[in-house]
Amino acid sequence: MEDIRGISRRSVLRTVAAVGLVPAAGTGTAAAAAGPTAFPQPATVRRRPAPGRVPSVLEQVLDVRYAEVGVPGYGRVVVRAYNGGFPGPTLRVRAGDTLLLTHVNGLPPNPAGGMRAGRMPHRPNSFNLHTHGMHVSPAGHADNVLREFAPRAAAGDPEPRYTSAVHVPADHPAGTYWYHPHLHGSTAEQLAGGMAGVIVVEGDVDEVPEVRAAADVVVCVNELKLRDGRVPPFTSGAWTAGVPSVFTVNGAVNPVLALRPGEVQRWRLVGATAFTALKLQLGGPEGVLTMHRIAQDGVTLPAPVPARTVELVMGNRVDVLVRGGAPGRYELRAERVPQPLLTVEVAGEPVVPPMGLPRALPPGRPFLDEREVTGPDREVLFHLDPGVFPQPFPDAFRVLGTHPTPPADPGGDLRRDPAYGLYDPDHVNHVLPLGRTERWTVRTGETSPGFNHPFHLHTNQFMVTHRNGVRLEPPVWHDTVGLAGGTPGESVTFLVRYEDFTGRAIAHCHHLHHEDLGMMQTVRYTAP
Ligand SMILES: [Cu+2]
């Protein structure tokens, strides 16, 4: 077994070395190279070992400015980027550590006037930090998406620097998370240029022998919107109309990953996308390669779940184990996306005997008990509601609140109408006391099956118990869950316990164009 593990790990390390993986902090992303032996990986920054000192820290500068990046098939493009490329560096920590990040805003001053605050796109050169999916404080200098890292006010001014200190609790689940800017009004435009990176919390699941033996591969899917070599400015509600999405994996278009027959790799699939829900399948002329799901949204499942398709909606992470089968070329494709996301070339000396798959896993979180649920169920309905705003944003969105009924006063202040709950940063839609376990049902009012409004709650992971009224056995922890349109549209029921952290946070649609137009609510976690 030791031999097999050594061989497989070496083979992948070799492919990584071939494209010049840069392990040092402060560097950009490894060059996007395509070829049968070169699968790109983002630069990786590891926690600084601190013997005798708790917590260990990971310090990293995230420098944001315009960068010229090569995208195969699209030439050179200019995007707002972390450290000169995309995705940003992968940050590897352990539970108990602290992430100390310095954010440099090297973008030009925000355009004057024009954009209105509130529920409209605005401040495209301001950003902040969201550690998506992590159970960390939403307040202060941690995962606080209400902060603004503004650019310099005038061209000659020095570039402003900001700091984040995110403490990862000692009992945080080990798994795959990600970071991205989350300033309301500019999130979509920034994600559409690739501003996203992966956070890995190392821990128990990595020590499962079959997982430890597998090469650890980040598969970060970005979704770019490019016109004339740039991300078009977000100036109208029809911003993305007619602008096709360009999907990249670790910054490359359809990179090739080498896998030997019988070799098992662990892929950390990261849906760092803003607009498109991906239903993934891995296949080719030789058949379908099964993806064995071992974690959803950073939380390890009780046992691997073999799957022919994997749903990766905007914001989701799914960790899978994949074992090389018959030699040949296999493509990871998403439904309705013309181009493969990546190509797997199964070739080379078979691993004999084939590497194993684990039978059981250390579950990332214990399940909640439905008998602990208190209070009435909370309901959220995501619904596109044309005509909420005048031109140029006629297609803004409503989050319907606790009761999906028409507003009592259609001419009144819809922001304050509990039935409608249009995003208002000064209005708290849900007060959530720590220690309480509640049940939420979220649904979409869309009838088009191509329409997906993924629901994302900050700060606390939630345990999905039902989809479309059908109980899931076992339930699955998520931080983001897809809601595809249809007749009727999908619904999801989950339990959530508010734990550890007080402060303001948000719940919103992770179609980030929708979010920027107001498909969002404020939650406040309060002391019991
Ligand atoms: Cu949406």
Residues whose N, C-alpha, C, O or C-beta is under 5 A from the ligand:
A	BS01	CU	N452 H453 C509 H511 H514
